[in-house]
Amino acid sequence: MVAVAALDALFDDRRLWKGRPHAAPPTGAQPSGHAALDAALPTGGWPEAALTELLPEADGIGELQLLWPALARLSRAGERLVLVAPPYRPFAPAWQAAGIDLRQLHVVVADDPRDALWATEQCLRSGSCGAVLCWPPAADDRALRRLQVAAETGRTLAFATRPAHAARNPSPAALRIAIDARPAQLRILKCRGGLAPPRPLPLPALAGG
């Protein structure tokens, strides 16, 4: 069973949908807000209308901070942000301090991982969200491919945070980033449209970017 916060309204009320064109997005249309990371990515930012995988070595080592600048920009533009089955209850003051308009933040609670994947796919396909975040503990290639296609269909940023060991398996995601705790760094494992940088990026440099 999926318990949803105003999910029907999320699909039915499209007043905040900006009608993004179906043509290819301009380069750097979705900057991450971190200069070092944007410089390392072929598009100059998060790949638009695509799935990005974050693969942290442990929870809470910077994966949310990596996303907050872009999410804050989207929320200020009136775009909905949806968190599907987050592993921890979002701490509202921290999100607000990061510049995110909490009125645009929605949480979908799913009791079963399959329900969470279904809800993520529906949110992505709806075309009414600026970004959708999910935390699938286990997802095969077929499930990830459905999320990638859904992100393309809805012209939406999709972020899936998965265990670090998932990096050993191939993925249809447009971008895959491993986040290490010691040393504190990120490694771009795959980026559509270019070669992954050979060297990792230190997380402190990103925080200052």
BARO-42978 format. One record per atom (N, C-alpha, C, CB): z, x, y. Coordinates in steps of 0.05 Angstrom, whole numbers, padded with zeros to 5 digits, always signed. Each point is the difference from the previous one (the first is absolute). Glycine has a CB too. Example, Ala and Ser with C-alpha at 12.3 -4.5 7.8 and 13.67 -1.06 7.14 Angstrom:
+00156+00264-00114+00000-00018+00024+00000+00018+00024+00025-00038-00023-00039+00031+00044+00001+00016+00024+00014-00015+00022-00043+00024-00013
END
This chain:
+00000+00017-00024+00000-00017+00024+00000+00017+00025+00024-00036-00025-00040+00029+00045-00002+00015+00025+00014-00016+00022-00043+00022-00015+00063-00010+00027+00013-00012+00024-00013+00012+00024+00044-00008-00025-00056-00009+00042-00017+00010+00022+00011-00010+00026-00040+00002-00030+00042+00015+00050+00008-00007+00027-00025-00009+00015+00039+00032+00000-00043-00059+00002-00021-00012+00015-00028+00010-00009+00031-00004+00039-00034+00007-00066-00026+00010-00010-00022-00019+00006+00024+00025-00035-00019-00052+00033-00021-00019+00006-00009+00003+00029+00019-00031-00034+00000+00035+00052-00008+00003+00028-00016+00026+00004+00041-00025+00014-00034+00045-00030-00014+00025+00002-00030-00003-00006+00042+00024-00013-00048-00041-00007-00028-00004-00007-00013-00021+00018+00012+00012-00047+00002-00033+00054-00012-00022+00015-00003+00005+00030+00019-00030-00035+00000+00044+00046+00000+00004+00029-00015+00026+00006+00043-00025+00005-00067+00024+00004-00016+00023+00006-00003+00006+00030-00025-00009-00042+00043-00002+00058-00002+00003+00028+00003+00030+00009+00018-00046+00005-00005+00062-00021+00004+00028+00007-00022+00018-00012+00049-00009+00003-00066-00003-00019-00022+00016-00011-00020+00006+00021+00007-00021-00045-00015+00047+00048-00016+00009+00022-00030-00001-00006+00038+00029+00013-00045-00038-00037-00028-00002-00006-00014+00027+00000+00000-00045+00020+00011+00064-00034-00012+00027-00001-00028-00002-00011+00045+00021-00006-00064-00006+00018-00027-00001-00010-00002+00012-00028-00017+00004+00047-00004-00013-00061-00004+00010-00027-00016+00026-00002+00003-00047-00015-00011+00056+00039-00014+00026+00000+00020+00022-00005-00034-00018+00032+00023+00042-00039+00018+00023-00005+00017+00005+00024-00033+00020-00032+00059-00015+00028+00018+00005+00023-00006+00027+00013+00035-00028-00022-00029+00031+00048-00005+00025+00012+00020+00021-00010-00017-00023+00041+00009+00048-00039+00017+00022-00009+00026+00000+00015-00041+00027-00012+00063-00024-00002+00026+00001+00013+00009-00026+00011-00010+00046+00011+00000-00069-00023+00007-00026+00010+00030-00006-00005-00047-00016-00007+00058+00029-00013+00028-00005-00007+00016+00026+00000-00014-00040-00028+00019+00052+00051+00015+00025+00001+00028-00004-00012-00026+00015+00040+00035+00006-00054+00026-00001-00012+00023+00003+00020-00020+00018-00042+00014-00006+00065+00020+00005+00019+00013+00028-00003+00009-00048+00001-00019+00063-00021+00009+00027-00005-00025+00019+00003+00037-00016-00032-00036+00032+00053-00023+00016+00007-00009+00018-00023+00015-00001+00047+00004+00014-00061-00007+00018-00022-00014-00014-00022+00038+00029+00012-00028-00053-00019-00012-00015-00022-00028-00011+00008+00046-00013-00016-00048+00003+00040-00026-00011+00009-00021+00022+00000+00023-00034+00028-00015+00059-00020-00019+00022+00000-00009+00007-00028+00021+00017+00042-00005-00022-00062-00006+00007-00027-00017-00021-00015+00042+00027-00001-00043-00051+00012-00014-00022-00014-00028-00003+00010+00044-00023-00006-00064+00017-00011-00028-00002+00008-00005-00021+00022-00012+00015-00046+00027-00037+00046-00004-00021+00019+00017+00003+00025-00013-00030-00038+00030+00051+00039+00017+00003+00022+00024-00019+00000-00038+00016+00026+00044-00028-00049+00022-00019-00002-00001-00013-00028+00000-00008+00050+00016-00013-00052+00001-00015-00026-00027-00012-00006+00049-00010+00007-00059+00011-00031-00025-00012-00007+00001-00031+00003-00010+00038-00032-00008-00048+00048+00002-00029+00007-00011-00016-00023-00005+00010+00048+00017-00035-00051-00009-00018-00021+00000+00014-00027-00028-00026+00033+00050+00039-00040+00001+00016-00024+00029+00003-00009-00043+00025+00013+00046-00016-00038+00026+00005-00012+00008+00029+00003-00008-00037-00032+00032+00041+00043+00012+00027+00002+00024+00001-00019-00017+00006+00048+00019+00014-00064+00023+00004-00018+00018+00022+00012-00027-00014-00040+00053+00007+00041+00021+00020+00007+00016+00006-00025+00002-00017+00048+00001+00042-00055+00013+00008-00025+00024+00018+00007-00044-00004-00025+00066-00007+00034+00023+00016+00007+00015+00010-00025+00004-00025+00043+00007+00050-00040+00016+00012-00021+00026-00016-00005-00020+00045+00011+00030-00057+00011+00025-00016-00002-00002-00021+00022+00027+00039-00019-00011-00059+00016+00001-00021+00021+00012+00010+00026+00003-00035-00036-00014+00026+00058+00012+00005+00026-00003+00028+00010+00031-00034-00012-00053+00048+00005-00004+00028+00010-00021+00001+00022+00013+00017-00045-00020-00040+00056-00019+00000+00022-00024-00018-00003+00015+00045+00008-00016-00060-00030-00024-00016-00005-00003-00023+00021+00003+00011-00049+00019-00023+00056-00002-00021+00021-00005+00011+00027+00031-00028-00027-00018+00050+00034-00004+00013+00026-00029+00008+00003+00046+00016+00000-00060-00010-00022-00028+00007+00001-00017-00024+00010+00007+00033-00037+00002-00057+00030-00016-00024+00006+00008-00013+00026-00005-00007-00048+00030+00011+00057+00010-00015+00023-00017+00001+00025+00045+00009-00019-00055+00014+00028-00016+00000+00024-00024-00019-00001+00014+00047+00008-00028-00047-00030-00023-00018-00002+00009-00029-00002-00026+00036-00023+00047-00041+00008+00010-00027-00003+00010-00011+00027+00013+00010-00047+00000+00008+00063+00009-00009+00026-00023-00007+00018+00040+00030-00004-00061-00015+00003-00024-00006+00016-00012-00027-00008-00009+00050+00006+00007-00054-00032-00011-00025-00009+00017-00024+00008-00021+00025-00039+00047-00022+00036+00018-00023+00007-00002-00006+00029+00031+00012-00038-00033+00008+00055-00002-00005+00029-00026-00014+00007+00028+00041+00008-00048-00037-00025-00026-00014+00004+00000-00028-00011-00023+00045-00001+00046-00053-00010+00002-00027-00011-00008-00003-00029-00008-00016+00045+00005+00039-00059-00008-00001-00028+00025-00004-00018-00040+00030+00010+00036-00045-00031+00022-00004-00020+00003+00024-00017-00009-00049+00001+00034+00056-00007+00006+00021-00019+00015-00013-00023+00002+00035+00036-00011-00031-00061+00012-00013-00023+00011+00022-00019-00031-00040+00005+00056+00037-00013+00012+00017-00020+00003-00017-00025+00025+00029+00035-00037-00020-00057+00000-00015-00025+00020+00014-00019-00048-00017+00007+00069+00003-00014+00020+00010-00019+00010+00028+00007-00021-00029-00035+00031+00033+00059+00011+00027+00006+00024+00005-00018-00016-00003+00048+00020+00028-00056+00022+00007-00018+00028-00002+00013-00031+00030-00025+00031-00028+00051+00025-00003+00015-00004-00020+00023+00014+00048-00012+00007-00061+00020-00002-00019+00023-00006+00016+00025+00033-00032-00022-00054+00024+00036-00007+00014+00025+00023-00001+00020-00049-00011-00008+00055+00034+00020+00021+00002+00020-00012-00005+00027+00027+00033-00028-00024-00058+00038-00014-00009+00023+00004+00019+00025+00005-00046-00017+00019+00055+00023+00003+00018+00023-00018+00025-00001+00047-00017+00004-00050+00028-00028-00016+00024-00003-00030-00006+00006+00033+00018-00034-00042-00041+00023-00028-00008+00005-00004-00005+00030-00003-00020-00047+00022+00006+00059-00002-00006+00028+00000+00026+00017+00022-00045-00008-00005+00064+00001+00002+00025+00014-00026+00016-00002+00049+00001-00008-00064-00006-00014-00026+00013-00004-00022-00013+00017+00014+00013-00046-00007-00034+00061-00020-00012+00017-00014-00024-00012-00006+00043+00020+00016-00053-00042-00013-00022-00014+00011-00027+00010-00007+00029-00041-00011-00047+00048+00007-00027+00008+00009-00015-00025-00033+00001+00040+00058-00007-00042+00010-00013-00024-00011-00028-00004+00041+00027+00004-00051-00039+00017-00012-00027-00003-00025+00001-00017+00019-00012+00044-00031+00036-00047-00024+00003-00016+00005+00010-00028-00024+00008+00042+00050-00004-00048+00007+00012-00026+00008-00022-00020+00016+00042+00023-00030-00043-00046+00005-00021-00020+00006+00014-00027-00030-00033+00024+00048+00021-00039+00008+00012-00026-00005-00021-00021+00035+00029+00021-00049-00020-00042-00005-00017-00024+00017+00011-00023-00047-00011+00015+00064-00006-00026+00018+00008-00022-00012-00010-00026+00041-00001+00030-00045+00019-00049-00012-00007-00026+00019+00010-00022-00047+00002+00018+00053-00020-00037+00018+00007-00022-00013+00017-00022+00025-00042+00010-00051+00041-00011-00015+00013-00022-00021+00018+00013+00008-00039-00032-00013+00063+00021-00020+00018+00011-00028-00013+00000+00027+00038-00016-00033-00054-00003-00026-00013-00001-00003-00020+00023-00002+00005-00049+00024-00019+00056+00000-00017+00023-00004+00015+00026+00029-00032-00025-00016+00056+00026-00003+00016+00024-00028+00009+00004+00047+00015-00006-00061-00006-00015-00027+00008+00002-00018-00024+00008+00008+00035-00035-00003-00058+00024-00015-00024+00007+00004-00006+00030+00004-00018-00047+00021+00018+00056+00005-00006+00028-00013+00020+00019+00044-00021-00014-00043+00047+00006-00012+00020+00016-00030-00005+00003+00035+00033-00015-00048-00039-00008-00029-00005+00001-00006-00024+00017-00004+00019-00046+00020-00040+00044-00006-00024+00016+00003+00006+00030+00015-00029-00038+00006+00044+00045+00004+00007+00028-00023+00016+00011+00050-00001-00007-00059+00021-00009-00022+00016+00009-00025-00016+00003+00021+00039-00023-00027-00056+00004-00025-00016+00001+00001-00020+00023-00005+00006-00049+00028-00015+00057+00002-00022+00020-00012+00007+00027+00041-00014-00023-00043+00040+00029-00012+00007+00026+00018-00007+00024-00044-00007-00020+00069+00001+00015+00018-00007+00022+00022+00021+00004-00009-00048-00010+00006+00071-00001+00020+00021+00002-00012+00026+00011+00025-00020-00039-00009+00034+00055-00009+00026+00009+00005+00021-00021+00009-00014+00047+00013+00012-00061+00007+00019-00021+00017-00014-00021-00003+00039+00032+00000-00031-00057+00016-00010-00022+00011+00024-00016-00028-00043-00003+00054+00043-00001+00014+00022-00014+00010-00011-00027+00012+00023+00044-00015-00008-00065+00011-00008-00026+00012+00025-00014-00033-00039-00003+00049+00033-00017+00014+00022-00015-00003-00006-00030+00033+00007+00038-00057-00007-00049-00003-00006-00029+00011+00023-00017-00040-00027+00010+00060+00021-00027+00012+00021-00017-00020+00010-00021+00045-00020+00008-00062+00002-00016-00020+00008-00020-00025-00017+00005+00035+00013-00035-00057+00000+00039-00025-00014+00005-00023+00016-00013+00018-00021+00044-00034+00007-00060-00022+00014-00013-00024+00001+00019+00016-00014-00045-00037+00028+00036-00024+00004+00016-00012-00027+00009-00009+00043-00024+00009-00062+00005-00011-00027+00007+00015-00013+00022-00015-00004-00047+00042+00005+00046+00016-00013+00021-00005+00013+00027+00034-00013-00035-00035+00039+00035-00004+00015+00025-00028-00006+00011+00032+00036-00015-00051-00038-00002-00027-00006+00009-00002-00027+00013-00018+00029-00037+00033-00048+00026+00001-00027+00012+00012+00001+00028+00004-00021-00046+00016+00038+00050+00012+00003+00026-00020+00013+00019+00046+00003-00020-00060+00017+00011-00020+00013+00016-00022-00020+00009+00009+00044-00024-00019-00060+00006-00020-00019+00006+00011-00022+00019-00022+00008-00044+00047-00016+00040+00012-00020+00017+00003+00011+00029+00024-00019-00040-00017+00044+00042+00003+00012+00027-00027+00001+00014+00038+00028-00016-00059-00022+00001-00027+00000+00012-00008-00028+00008-00013+00039-00028+00019-00059+00011-00007-00027+00006+00014-00011+00025-00008-00007-00049+00034+00013+00051+00015-00010+00023+00000+00018+00024+00028-00023-00033-00042+00046+00031+00000+00019+00022+00028+00007+00009-00044-00018+00015+00060+00026-00035+00029+00004+00005+00009+00028-00010+00007-00050-00004+00012+00062+00018+00012+00025-00010+00019-00007-00023-00004+00021+00046+00000-00007-00068+00018-00004-00023+00014+00026-00007-00031-00037-00018+00057+00035+00014+00016+00024-00007+00016-00007-00025+00002+00015+00048-00005+00002-00068+00015-00003-00025+00017+00025-00004-00036-00030-00021+00062+00026+00021+00018+00023-00006+00007-00001-00030+00019-00001+00047-00025+00023-00060+00003+00002-00029+00015+00025-00008-00042-00026-00006+00053+00027-00018+00014+00025-00009-00017+00024+00001+00029-00028-00029-00017+00051+00034-00015+00025+00003-00017+00007-00025+00036+00016+00031-00025-00024-00055-00014+00007-00025-00027-00015-00003+00044+00010-00021-00048-00031+00037-00025-00014-00001-00023+00017+00010+00025-00043+00007-00019+00065+00006-00022+00018+00010-00015+00012-00023+00027+00010+00040-00015-00010-00064-00014+00012-00023-00023-00018-00009+00042+00022-00014-00043-00047+00022-00020-00019-00009-00021-00004+00022+00033-00022-00031-00058+00017+00024-00020-00005+00021+00005-00027+00013-00034+00027-00026+00023-00031+00050+00005-00024+00015-00024-00006+00017+00049+00008+00000-00055-00034+00004-00023-00008+00017+00008+00000+00030-00018-00027-00037+00043+00034+00043+00008+00000+00028-00017+00019+00017+00047-00011-00014-00052+00003+00039-00016+00017+00018+00015+00025+00008-00023-00041+00017+00049+00039-00016+00017+00023+00009+00025+00001-00017-00018-00003+00047+00025+00027-00057+00024+00004-00015+00016+00023+00012-00022-00017-00043+00047+00012+00049+00017+00020+00013+00026+00003-00016-00020-00010+00045+00025+00035-00054+00025+00006-00013+00020+00010+00021-00024+00011-00044+00049-00020+00042+00020+00008+00019+00022+00015-00015-00010-00039+00031+00014+00064-00025+00020+00017-00013+00026+00001+00016-00037+00027-00021+00059-00025+00007+00026+00002+00013+00007+00029+00007+00015-00041-00025-00020+00060+00006+00007+00028+00004-00023+00017-00010+00049-00009-00005-00064+00022+00024+00003-00003+00030-00009-00027+00009-00006+00049+00005+00015-00058+00018-00008-00025+00012-00029+00002+00009+00048-00011+00014-00066-00001-00029-00028+00003+00007-00016-00023-00013+00005+00050+00004-00029-00054+00005-00018-00018-00014-00025+00014-00008+00019-00039+00026-00030+00030-00048-00025+00011-00011-00020-00022-00002+00026+00036-00025-00049-00032+00037-00022-00020-00002-00015+00006-00026-00004-00005+00051+00007-00013-00070-00012+00004-00027-00029-00009-00001+00045-00005-00020-00051-00015+00036-00027-00012-00001-00005-00014+00027+00002-00006-00050-00025+00010+00062-00007-00014+00024-00030-00007-00001+00037+00023+00026-00043-00048-00025-00028-00009-00001-00015+00010+00025+00013-00040-00028-00037+00051+00024-00016+00009+00022+00003+00029+00007+00004-00045+00017+00012+00059-00032+00003+00029+00005+00017+00013-00021-00004-00009+00048+00007+00035-00046+00016+00015-00018+00030+00000+00008-00040+00029-00011+00057-00030-00009+00029+00001+00006+00007+00028+00011+00010-00035-00036+00006+00036+00057+00008+00027+00010+00014+00017-00021+00005-00021+00045-00011+00047-00045+00011+00017-00021+00030+00005+00003-00044+00021-00004+00054-00024+00028+00028+00006+00005+00016-00025+00007-00013+00046+00016+00039-00047-00023+00016-00023+00007+00007+00000+00029+00019+00000-00046-00010-00023+00056+00008-00003+00028+00030-00003+00000-00044-00021+00013+00059+00036+00004+00029-00003+00001+00008-00026+00013+00004+00049+00002+00015-00063-00014+00009-00026+00012+00011+00003+00028+00009-00015-00047+00006+00036+00054+00010+00002+00027-00022+00000+00021+00039+00024-00018-00061-00010+00011-00023+00000+00019-00011-00027+00004-00010+00046-00014+00010-00063-00007-00010-00027+00003+00018-00016+00018-00021+00003-00046+00047+00001+00042+00019-00015+00016-00003+00005+00029+00032+00001-00038-00041+00024+00045-00004+00006+00028-00028-00005+00009+00034+00034-00005-00052-00044-00013-00027-00005+00008-00004-00026+00012-00014+00029-00035
END
